[in-house]
Amino acid sequence: MTRQFGMPKYRISIVNKNFRASDEHELPSHEAAVKEALKGALQIGADEVCGGEQFFGAEVGIECDGEVFERLVIAIGASPLG
């Protein structure tokens, strides 16, 4: 896959009290960066819950050119009903 010249770099971070992940992605837009960040956070949360945790919550931050332009909270949980 050929990268477009001048595509912005976004730093996506996912943080909670037990977990910290951060990575850079070249993406075409802010909207694409938000989708990538949500996809990553949801995958991490699903892995945690499937691994036995009842709850996963984290702050998701998205930066471009050193400026935070989006902050979100992700929460995923599973609890028995009976």
C-alpha positions in Angstrom: 0.0 0.0 0.0 1.4 3.4 -1.0 1.2 6.2 1.5 0.0 9.5 0.4 2.5 12.3 0.7 1.7 14.7 3.5 -0.8 12.4 5.3 -1.1 13.6 8.9 0.3 11.5 11.8 -2.0 10.9 14.7 -0.9 9.7 18.1 -3.6 7.5 19.7 -3.3 6.7 23.4 -5.4 4.4 25.5 -4.9 4.7 29.3 -6.4 3.5 32.5 -5.0 2.7 36.0 -3.6 -0.7 34.8 -3.0 -0.2 31.1 -1.2 2.2 28.8 -0.8 2.0 25.0 0.2 4.6 22.6 1.0 4.5 18.9 1.3 6.7 15.8 -0.8 6.2 12.7 -0.8 8.0 9.3 -4.4 8.6 8.5 -6.3 10.8 6.1 -8.5 12.7 8.5 -9.6 13.4 12.1 -12.6 11.2 11.5 -10.4 8.3 10.4 -8.3 8.8 13.5 -11.3 8.7 15.8 -12.5 5.5 14.2 -9.1 3.9 14.5 -8.9 4.9 18.2 -12.3 3.5 19.0 -11.6 0.3 17.1 -8.4 -0.2 19.1 -9.9 0.6 22.5 -12.9 -1.6 21.9 -10.6 -4.5 20.9 -8.5 -4.1 24.0 -11.6 -3.9 26.2 -13.1 -7.0 24.5 -9.9 -8.9 25.1 -9.8 -7.9 28.8 -13.5 -8.9 29.3 -13.1 -12.1 27.4 -10.0 -12.8 29.6 -12.1 -12.7 32.7 -12.3 -9.1 33.7 -15.9 -7.9 34.4 -15.1 -4.3 33.4 -12.7 -2.3 31.2 -12.7 1.5 31.2 -10.1 3.8 29.6 -9.4 7.3 28.4 -8.7 7.5 24.7 -6.8 10.5 23.5 -6.0 11.5 19.9 -3.3 14.1 19.0 -2.2 15.6 15.8 0.8 17.9 15.6 1.2 17.9 19.4 -2.4 19.1 19.9 -5.0 16.9 21.6 -8.2 17.3 19.5 -10.3 14.5 20.9 -10.7 12.8 24.3 -13.1 10.0 24.9 -14.0 7.5 27.6 -14.5 3.8 26.6 -16.3 1.4 29.0 -17.0 -2.2 28.3 -18.4 -4.7 30.8 -20.1 -8.0 31.3 -22.1 -9.0 34.4 -24.2 -12.1 35.1 -27.9 -11.3 35.4 -28.7 -14.0 37.9 
